Amino acid sequence: MPPTFIIFIAVTTVVSILISVIGNISSKRKQIAMLNANYGKPPVADDYIQFDSIGRYAQYTKTHNPSRQRVDSITWDDLEMNKVFNRINACQTSVGEEYLYNCLHELPLNGEALTRREGLIHFFANNPETRLAVQALLSSRMGKENYNGLTALMFAPEMYCGMICPEVTAILL
């Protein structure tokens, strides 16, 4: 091969890597700017929320923790809680949406859970750098995807693990 061709390939590779790195840095900066701009503001209502998908975690917790008090479906509908969820949902991930939806369905049995939740709210409100880092990490790694299967994986890992790698499932379970 002529040396000019090798130099061309090397330069092309370096330029491609630089463009990729600069694109990633720019994307992260835009994401941080968006998270900062939207923090503390009411979320934009989403008329196309897949409540069947978001409600899966709530259904699994209802099945696996029947002793927990929950808002029944008639009361939920009478109070138009899907509209309430839509109004307060500022989650960056589908897992966050599922958890928020479940929190609205469950009635806390004691104040301990509410106190822990309030502590987390105050922590992130008083530590904006940490909040931004966590938000950026979760939204970039997890994102929003309906029917992602994570809830089923948490509550029935043998079903998913067995399909992926039966040998590992046998060891883990």
C-alpha positions as CSV (number, residue, x, y, z in Angstrom):
1,M,0.0,0.0,0.0
2,P,1.3,3.5,-0.8
3,P,2.2,5.6,2.3
4,T,-0.3,8.3,1.2
5,F,-3.2,5.9,1.4
6,I,-2.1,4.8,4.9
7,I,-1.9,8.5,6.0
8,F,-5.3,9.1,4.4
9,I,-6.8,6.3,6.4
10,A,-5.1,7.4,9.6
11,V,-6.3,11.0,9.2
12,T,-9.8,9.9,8.3
13,T,-10.0,7.8,11.4
14,V,-8.7,10.6,13.7
15,V,-11.1,13.1,12.2
16,S,-14.0,10.6,12.6
17,I,-13.1,10.1,16.3
18,L,-12.9,13.8,16.9
19,I,-16.3,14.5,15.3
20,S,-17.8,11.7,17.4
21,V,-16.3,13.1,20.6
22,I,-17.3,16.6,19.9
23,G,-20.8,15.4,19.0
24,N,-21.1,13.6,22.4
25,I,-19.8,16.6,24.3
26,S,-22.3,18.9,22.5
27,S,-25.1,16.5,23.1
28,K,-24.4,16.3,26.8
29,R,-24.2,20.1,27.1
30,K,-27.6,20.4,25.3
31,Q,-29.1,17.7,27.6
32,I,-27.8,19.5,30.8
33,A,-29.1,22.9,29.5
34,M,-32.5,21.3,28.8
35,L,-32.6,19.7,32.3
36,N,-31.7,23.0,33.9
37,A,-34.2,24.9,31.9
38,N,-37.1,22.6,32.7
39,Y,-36.3,22.1,36.4
40,G,-39.0,23.4,38.7
41,K,-41.3,24.2,35.8
42,P,-44.6,22.4,35.2
43,P,-44.1,19.6,32.8
44,V,-45.6,19.7,29.3
45,A,-48.7,17.4,29.4
46,D,-48.4,14.3,27.2
47,D,-51.7,13.3,25.7
48,Y,-50.2,10.1,24.3
49,I,-49.0,8.4,27.6
50,Q,-49.3,4.6,27.4
51,F,-50.9,4.0,30.8
52,D,-51.0,0.2,30.1
53,S,-47.2,0.3,29.9
54,I,-46.7,2.7,32.8
55,G,-49.2,0.8,35.0
56,R,-47.3,-2.5,34.8
57,Y,-45.1,-1.8,37.8
58,A,-48.3,-0.9,39.8
59,Q,-50.0,-4.1,38.7
60,Y,-47.0,-6.2,39.7
61,T,-46.7,-4.6,43.1
62,K,-50.4,-5.0,43.7
63,T,-50.1,-8.7,42.9
64,H,-46.9,-9.3,44.9
65,N,-47.8,-7.0,47.9
66,P,-51.6,-7.5,48.4
67,S,-51.4,-6.2,52.0
68,R,-50.6,-2.7,50.9
69,Q,-53.5,-0.3,50.7
70,R,-54.1,1.0,47.2
71,V,-56.5,3.4,45.5
72,D,-59.1,1.3,43.8
73,S,-59.7,1.8,40.1
74,I,-63.2,3.3,40.5
75,T,-61.8,6.0,42.9
76,W,-58.8,6.5,40.6
77,D,-61.1,7.2,37.7
78,D,-63.5,9.3,39.7
79,L,-60.6,11.5,40.8
80,E,-59.2,11.6,37.2
81,M,-55.8,10.6,38.6
82,N,-54.5,9.9,35.1
83,K,-54.8,13.6,34.5
84,V,-53.1,14.3,37.8
85,F,-50.3,12.0,36.8
86,N,-50.0,13.7,33.4
87,R,-49.8,17.1,35.1
88,I,-47.0,16.2,37.6
89,N,-45.0,13.8,35.5
90,A,-41.6,15.3,34.9
91,C,-39.8,11.9,34.8
92,Q,-36.9,11.5,32.4
93,T,-37.2,7.7,32.2
94,S,-40.0,5.1,31.8
95,V,-38.9,3.5,35.1
96,G,-39.4,6.8,36.8
97,E,-42.9,7.1,35.3
98,E,-43.8,3.6,36.4
99,Y,-42.6,4.4,40.0
100,L,-44.5,7.7,40.1
101,Y,-47.6,6.0,38.8
102,N,-47.3,3.3,41.5
103,C,-46.7,5.9,44.2
104,L,-50.0,7.6,43.3
105,H,-51.8,4.3,43.6
106,E,-50.3,3.2,46.9
107,L,-51.4,4.7,50.2
108,P,-48.4,4.9,52.6
109,L,-49.0,2.8,55.8
110,N,-46.8,5.0,57.9
111,G,-45.0,8.3,57.7
112,E,-41.5,6.8,57.3
113,A,-41.8,6.3,53.5
114,L,-43.0,9.9,53.2
115,T,-40.3,11.2,55.4
116,R,-37.6,9.4,53.3
117,R,-39.2,10.7,50.1
118,E,-39.3,14.2,51.5
119,G,-35.6,13.9,52.5
120,L,-34.7,12.9,48.9
121,I,-36.6,15.8,47.5
122,H,-34.8,18.3,49.8
123,F,-31.5,16.7,49.1
124,F,-31.8,17.1,45.3
125,A,-33.3,20.6,45.6
126,N,-30.4,21.7,47.7
127,N,-27.7,19.9,45.6
128,P,-28.3,20.9,42.0
129,E,-25.1,19.5,40.7
130,T,-25.9,16.1,42.1
131,R,-29.4,16.3,40.8
132,L,-28.2,17.2,37.3
133,A,-25.7,14.4,37.3
134,V,-28.3,11.8,38.3
135,Q,-30.9,13.2,35.9
136,A,-28.4,13.2,33.0
137,L,-27.1,9.7,33.8
138,L,-30.6,8.2,34.1
139,S,-32.1,9.9,31.0
140,S,-29.1,9.1,28.8
141,R,-28.7,5.5,30.0
142,M,-32.4,4.5,30.4
143,G,-34.6,7.0,28.5
144,K,-38.2,6.4,27.9
145,E,-39.4,3.2,26.2
146,N,-42.9,1.8,26.5
147,Y,-43.3,-1.9,27.4
148,N,-39.5,-2.2,28.1
149,G,-39.9,-5.4,30.2
150,L,-37.9,-4.1,33.2
151,T,-40.8,-4.5,35.6
152,A,-41.3,-8.1,34.5
153,L,-37.6,-8.7,34.8
154,M,-37.7,-7.5,38.4
155,F,-40.7,-9.6,39.5
156,A,-40.1,-12.6,37.3
157,P,-36.4,-12.8,36.4
158,E,-36.6,-16.5,35.7
159,M,-38.9,-15.9,32.8
160,Y,-36.4,-13.4,31.1
161,C,-33.1,-14.9,32.2
162,G,-34.2,-18.3,31.1
163,M,-34.8,-17.1,27.6
164,I,-31.5,-15.3,27.4
165,C,-29.2,-17.8,29.1
166,P,-30.6,-20.9,30.8
167,E,-27.2,-21.8,32.2
168,V,-26.9,-18.5,34.1
169,T,-30.5,-18.7,35.3
170,A,-29.8,-22.2,36.8
171,I,-26.9,-20.8,38.8
172,L,-28.6,-17.6,39.9
173,L,-31.9,-19.1,40.8
